[in-house]
Amino acid sequence: MKAFRFKLVASVISLSIAAAAAPAFAQTADEDDGVNDGEIVVTAQRRSEKSVDVPITITAINASQLETANVQNLADISKLTPALRFDNAGGWFQPTIRGVGTPVATSGGGANVGIYVDNFYSPNPLAANFQLMKVQGVEVLKGPQGTLFGHNTTGGAILVRTADPSTETGGQIKASYGRFDEFKSQAYFTTGLTDSVAFDLEGMYSRGDGWLTNVVTGIPQGYYENWSVRTGLKIDFSDSASLLLRYQHAETNDPTPALTATYRDPVFGSGAPWFAAPSDVTFDPDQIASRHKQHIRSNTDIFQATLKADLGFADFASYSQYRTEKSDMSLTLSYNGTGIFEIGLPIENKTWSQEVILTSKPGGALQWTAGVFAFGNKDTWQVLSDNAQPTRFRIGGSGTNTKTLAAFVDMTYEISPQLYLTAGGRFSHDSVTGAYFNTFALPPFDPTFKQPLGDISSDHFTPRVVLRYKPNSTSSIYASFTQGYKSAIIDAGGSCQNAPAYKCNDVAPEKINAFELGYKYSDRGVTVDLSAFYYDYKNLQVSAYLAGRANILNAANSEIYGLDGQVSFRVSDSFSLNAGAAWTHARYKQFNNAPVYTPCSVFPAGSGANCLDAAVLNNGITFLVIPTTLKNVTMQRTPEFTAAVGARYSTLVADGKLDLSGNLYYSSKFFFGPSGIQFPQDGYATLALRAAWTDPSDHLTFAVFGENVTNKRYLTQVQYSNFGIGANWSKPASYGVEVGVKF
């Protein structure tokens, strides 16, 4: 109760501070939308440039597009970005771009898509799906970014840009209420303490009841409550030097990704184990079956310092960051109401990073970016038995220290006014040290004793070469070659703990070679971005349940190719359209030891198939994960076709402005299963609608909105283990009202 009161007070204080702001708060269209004289401006090459001049496929999402699609957190941008998915394994959010992603969730692991907020690397998959704070725009860079952004960007990078503090005093408040008793509020305030010192403060608070009912207890489940506060202090030492200090604290309590029904497969039926009674199983998208209360909680503190200076010959930027993330999860591995195989996972991450970048001045024939990057992360995992909730006892754990040191340079030379050559490279040294696991099943049989594991290290050089032809000032044609990699892993939480050898799998780095041809056009309110790509993707790190643990191993090579296109058209001052589509042909060329789920009921009793005879005789479902060699099969979590269409229309009503907007997203069929051939989700489409009226002074806005208004129910994730298979379903149609005030 005290914690709730504190959160409520923090939210009220933030709202009150914003309400106290007297002068009008507004940002120019250029600042809000990343637009400069009608041109989209991006930072994909670590410097501000017109998107038409950047030889990378980029989905640039401005503030109005985020609003149109009712984007509340980072995962929601997938509704606006073809070929991007956000999946989850429990509390781990795992983005995939063009088929390049990872199902790996382990100590020392990481995503295949790098997430950067204001140029700061956010490495922890537990903190990937954060609420968006005063966002000016989001850029999704498709394809490996190994030169400019480094390790674990094999699929691409997501860049989030927020507002700096301003000396012009102002504030903004938003609050909404919707179906399922959802309340969301956000307040922002900025002012100048002096002519050269600016301060800002932002608070966010959200809560809701969820839409699920537990059929075992009859109690509604899904209540969530999240809040965050962020503040900044910007000091302009002169016209050429500034320092921005930021602190953010966020707390989340949202069990939604852990709340699963039992999955029903079109081939072998129920994903419940043989010992589950009918009352312990539900397949209804609005229900779960659980004897225990699942939870996912996190507590994050982030400290950042950004120093910028004009050195005359180049622009200097330094990004220093320290962050701690503590989380606690209680998850089921049987995905039913038996109350067996419930685990707790308290996890702590301590991360530091330092990056220094030099960028050439615009205008010369040679444009370049050079920098160094250092990063370290120490994680500690505990594994608890939650079968006897609320009592928990420890049954193991693991931990690793991962470090990276890198240097990079990227140069573009103007051969002629029409022809440009870009070449760059990054040298990275990665290491994993201090890895251990706790000895629950190994002498001294102490779940707190740290069994040390060997250290590993590797060096990588990831080049980039681009030839770009610019026939005129409004278009570009380019051909590029880029490389990327995902760091090696010590599988401390999996294979290292398997009897009798207790030997860790040698999990080598993933590597990807990417070739792309692209065309870009931007003029008179029309932008076009087209590309064709080919990836040679090797040593995929995959997760397979063996001996009851998710073991990580290199088991697959893949070939990916496809087409990607985006168009935006400002039909008039009052009507705009944007559309995008992607065709992605992603196949495992060779997948050795692919984990194929097979129900034990297909094996005769006494066959020695490692199934329980009782399970076979009762024709129940216990699962064997059969290692199978697969060739030319679809990749996991990769729909072949995705598309998004958005529209916005403005007109005058009662002397104010009425904005009508909508966003339609479509995904074709794909497979959630780790082998790429199981657990299908058929094609589906979702529609978001919004109507907002702003008064003539531009201070007050009223809006109504609807999300998934056609009430399409589809699988958002299939969870799996040796003990069962679970299903997460999409949220039903939701709707609500919003009020916004600017001062």
Steps between C-alpha positions, in 0.01 A plus 500: 500500500786736579656426162172580326465829687855595406435430133175693509666797671786495245251507215298784657815704567607464136156605379492794740843623391392489138179683578697780664677586175377838380622575146388298203696180436545400140760348275536569136387245249864449413582398858196280546513312176866490405421708193714776350345704217279205407788251519517213749817533708653190663808409704555149363868579420560659842448850355195698388433452128211500259359148481515510120881523528542210743561162329316294761139379503341711775148516633489849651197545727416850611302613803170535313528146359564364849186677616294378203581136575446546878858393570547468877823304527789404275352167389202686350719646223477160327150611390670769290807310381477218246744212562533587870361280779523525876466158661549399860610203707356575842624849583770504230398708200676390184477712183544340157567688175478320166519163673809587705421465868567268791296274729792487744433612858796420721768652718735693274263483204366793303274602215589507128359850461675784680281754681639851550326781686657841432815314383522289817506121457220316684623138504270320741208305344319530834485878454447507123127572496504828689238773497586780259601829663453836321596338171574711194555207268608139456724363227506129416819414311456177306797277434820441701658811652828344609719795396320797656323327788700185569422162649149358531362708212485215248137576424526876525458777754214701649583862581271698732537878516354707785485872572779690677421741785421852377551841657156595365264419786214271409310187585263236376254258662328197349258267669284223355245249623388194311354153501622255766525792745820621336627834621812660351653838575807690394628840604797698372647827620806695384643837597817702506674535834723761334552608140742211455363233734182309415311248710222253420292248691268233368275250675296211363247279676278223363281229643234257380306190599587285200243287322573146624315276746665211683269199454658318797437775754227696323697820568579759230871526426718740309506804726802712414651819636799682353657833578814694415663834563773657289681827550773685315733795544658655192785749536612706201856603582514696175356492152732209426493283815224348713444234766175309550454299820207260530356270764208264454325266741237254380298228668277251324263237631341338198440124493341499153783318313493224766123441485444212262219276395591150384597487135294282267701381202329427165704177468532337843235684696531609862829635630413398855698220667339161564446563870285812448131456579241664269435763766869598485493581129348780294546599138288815522686823401334677795597243761795342675522196729738537792516403868776754557525869429750581228679834511761702313641797690794727427678794657736709285734791573689672217768770527622667179731783399526643148783742426510675163751748363596665173873438457524704183615218274229263630207461739573308819249297701548287810231267637552363853246267658449287810182302556367239740203279425347268756217271405308215654286256305281208599426283197338167426672241280192277464254771388198360687344497845680202654739726693798284404824630347464859620827691510611835637771707334642797693754661266730798543692679224764768554605670178746774410589640161720775362504620142694786341420612145664752267302616198629709213351836413247497215591640161830334416559231241594258778247440776603269782405366841746336740464378855578261780253300707542316831230297668464266797210308647494285813192288553390278787223245454332309781275202424231429760231238538163674519294180527416577864413868466525723692796299630794500258825310523812525292592221260784666311608794291782635287686818411740651246705813435495610137724774361558664164765744382471633145630767263336598172525737208257564214584731208306625200690657209336707229661369181281733296177693571313184400723219632590420863707223653459398864743270677534420866590237752476418865744295706347345813641296784240309702552297813297304753663459840404393850229266373357251750201289586360402837543134599151376581558152352879485523717469813507694729121499427477862610271721285706803601843351422651647183655237273749699290507461122770587248535840337461565127594786268482577130601771254289620209539735206171607342537703179255709301527606134241705311492647150232767461388677182303824533344594165353818649439667834179307564605137449771242568588152380738289706661158530643392834683218675497485879593249767371441849540254784345387827744436782604157622329362811599282793183297555525529879128451554459199273745244365763579765262354761417173322615174657717304478763706315401849619664625182398827339401512135744699287260772389687691229405847372235533233617660177307665220599634159243735350463637146244768417387702198290805572322798351386813684299801390376806687339809349183710529345298780574160345757258639585158360737243652548169313757227560589143413721302737685170537645360824738212558446422868718244680540336842157596629478476877187300576330375814408131545352340812726213603496343848233753597721802427509741209840416353660747260688367200605595147282283282387683191602689188246714318440678173276805499398722212213728418357837407417797721307811402362813663308795358364815660292759318380836621192523279420847632560713805214312667545142376802268514558131433781264585536134409761231523534133413767232519539159341750288692607155378680360805610136508722284715730352236631241744369462853678222685340374821193712437267470803179338373228453760348152486224378734587180687164352400645413157744255663380156613529416870832341586664633185788646697428840352568672834130566545311408815301183431212645702487793263491270198240266645274792591555646154597821672750754379852499630749645258823377360712756324634289216827626345434500126702611200293743294579656164339795324227561758349830611674699771341556838285812554532616139184575301565507128291813442432794731344837424383818670284787370434823687292807416436837665241762406464844660219751473362797691211437737366766741808713421722220626684224313351151467749222419367166379758223470535128470760228462452154347756223555513159330715191555491180299535152653811412699621247759589554866667162546878490551545276195307737272244236398273480806250713695348705215319831509287568194495838332322781680435874483449762771355850477556803725283814473522842663306827490642806676375859523735783602365839603596815302769595752672159453500455878222244552442168321219246535533161331324166466689194385456133422760223486443170315154632428406191295567286812731263316637238739838355407796344674757750615734227623526126551703403808649153525701268722533124556192509722242675287420765241326828578327771297496877546211664318448850367311760696131529402366816341563796730395862492519809710516876533797731545545858616815700436601846620798711390621805692 
